[in-house]
Amino acid sequence: LAPRTRAVCADDRISFRIEAGERVAFIGPNGAGKSTTLKILAGILHPSDGRVSVTGLVPWRDRHALGFAIGTVFGQRSQLWYQLAPRDTLELLARVYELPRDLWRSRLDALAQAFELHAILDRPVRQLSLGERMRCEVAASLLHAPRVLFLDEPTIGLDVTAKATIRELLHRRSTDDGTTLLLTSHDTGDIEQVCDRVVIIHRGRILLDGSVGEMKRRYLRSRRITLITAAEHVDLPAAIGARRVSSVPHRTTVEIDAGDAAVGALVDAVLRQTTLRDLVIDDPPMDEIIRSIYRNADDEAA
């Protein structure tokens, strides 16, 4: 019997434009088409149809010139030589990118100062912590001053402190140097703290393209509100639609529709009963909002 095969469209007529200096999160579930898109943008894959331009270059046709215009950081793949010190790899990369010696030394000094690398530049990579190694990875990708930086899971496996450091460094370097960032990550902290815009892809198609704030406003369905009151307990009128999550003396947590009118009605109802000592409003975590977007797409496709 002949083997059964079927054609799978990895990217289905997706289209987006990124302006110079933008910081964009390109996200989606596993198998959505993120890696395929990045490989096309980096000139590794040739699309079967369509047009692509990166810094005015056609990636698969102008791969050599493109290499000087882009940088890459892969959280699970290292460009550092494991047995060598980071300084040795950086010097090798300087030769690959044909940087004059004085220029690469000045850039190395500036990056080492910004990323706090002076104490680890001459230690073998195998002796560095993951956070130290990732700082060196980002610095290595910025050594030739690329106009665009592709980042694939740049904080994977890092502890909370190291993640915060990498995110702050990426945001600052993009702001200071005007470097365009295109970041893929399953960590919503990367999205919120590094990027200003989100492109969500699912099953090869773009579901959403807009600012982080716009995504929250559009898909934020509810808010969680904690009320600290003088009275031990408060009554919640059914008309305001608040769902009690937890309740202990003087502290009640509810979920309510995200609209300002619903929140105002809740506060008014409580103030009619008792003194309100404090009020804490929490939006759902970003990952819940993104999962909701995926679910809506699956429901529409069913």
C-alpha positions, 0 to 999 in steps of 0.5 A, spaced: 500 500 500 502 506 498 503 511 504 498 516 506 501 523 506 497 529 507 500 536 506 500 541 512 501 548 511 505 551 517 504 558 515 498 560 512 498 567 508 500 570 515 502 577 514 505 583 519 510 588 519 515 590 524 518 597 524 525 599 526 526 599 534 519 595 535 519 590 541 514 584 539 512 578 542 511 572 537 507 567 541 503 561 540 502 554 542 507 548 540 506 547 533 503 554 531 508 555 526 513 560 530 519 556 529 518 556 521 516 563 521 523 565 524 527 560 520 524 564 514 526 570 517 533 568 518 534 565 511 534 558 513 527 556 510 525 558 503 517 559 503 513 556 498 509 562 496 509 569 498 514 575 499 519 576 505 523 582 507 528 583 513 532 590 513 530 590 506 533 584 504 530 577 502 532 572 507 534 566 503 537 570 497 541 575 501 543 570 507 550 573 507 548 580 507 543 578 512 547 575 517 551 582 518 544 585 519 541 580 524 543 577 531 540 571 534 539 568 541 536 561 543 535 559 550 536 552 548 542 553 543 549 556 545 554 560 540 559 560 546 565 555 546 564 550 552 571 549 553 573 557 552 572 563 556 567 568 553 572 573 551 575 568 546 568 566 543 567 574 542 574 575 539 572 569 534 565 572 532 569 579 531 573 576 526 567 573 523 563 579 522 569 583 520 570 588 525 576 592 526 580 590 532 579 597 535 572 597 534 570 590 537 574 592 543 570 598 544 564 594 543 566 589 548 568 594 553 561 597 552 557 591 552 561 588 558 560 594 562 552 594 561 552 586 562 556 586 568 561 581 564 568 583 566 568 578 572 567 572 568 569 574 561 576 570 562 572 564 566 571 558 561 564 557 559 563 551 563 564 554 569 559 559 568 552 559 571 546 559 566 544 566 568 551 568 567 552 564 560 545 567 558 548 574 559 554 573 555 549 570 549 546 576 549 552 580 549 555 576 543 549 577 539 549 584 540 557 585 538 556 586 531 550 591 532 545 588 529 539 592 526 534 586 528 535 581 534 531 574 534 530 571 541 527 564 542 526 562 549 531 567 552 530 566 559 528 558 559 531 555 565 533 561 569 531 563 576 527 569 577 533 574 578 536 572 572 530 572 568 529 579 571 536 581 569 536 579 562 529 582 561 531 589 563 538 588 559 534 587 553 529 592 554 534 597 555 539 595 549 533 596 544 531 603 547 538 605 547 540 602 540 534 602 537 535 594 536 528 591 533 526 585 537 522 579 535 521 574 541 518 568 542 517 565 549 512 561 553 513 565 559 508 571 559 513 575 564 518 576 557 512 578 553 509 583 559 516 586 561 520 586 554 515 587 549 510 592 547 506 589 541 504 581 541 503 577 535 499 571 536 499 565 531 495 559 532 495 553 527 499 557 522 494 563 522 495 570 526 489 570 531 491 577 534 496 583 532 496 589 537 499 592 543 499 588 550 495 593 553 490 592 547 490 585 548 488 585 555 483 590 554 480 586 549 480 579 552 480 581 559 473 578 562 473 579 569 477 582 575 479 579 582 477 584 587 479 583 595 475 587 599 478 589 606 472 592 611 471 594 618 465 589 618 467 582 619 462 580 613 459 583 607 453 581 603 453 581 595 447 583 591 446 578 586 444 584 581 452 586 581 454 579 578 460 578 583 462 571 585 465 570 591 471 566 591 473 566 598 471 570 605 474 570 612 473 575 617 474 582 614 476 580 608 472 578 602 475 576 595 470 576 589 471 575 581 467 581 577 466 583 570 472 587 568 468 593 566 469 599 570 461 600 572 461 593 575 467 595 579 463 601 581 457 598 583 461 593 587 464 598 591 458 602 592 454 596 595 460 595 600 460 602 602 452 602 604 454 596 609 461 598 612 467 602 611 472 600 606 479 600 609 482 597 603 481 595 596 486 590 591 484 589 584 488 584 580 487 582 573 488 575 571 495 572 569 497 574 562 497 566 561 490 565 562 488 571 557 492 567 552 489 561 553 482 564 553 484 566 546 487 559 544 480 556 546 476 561 542 480 559 536 479 552 537 472 553 538 471 557 532 475 552 528 470 546 531 
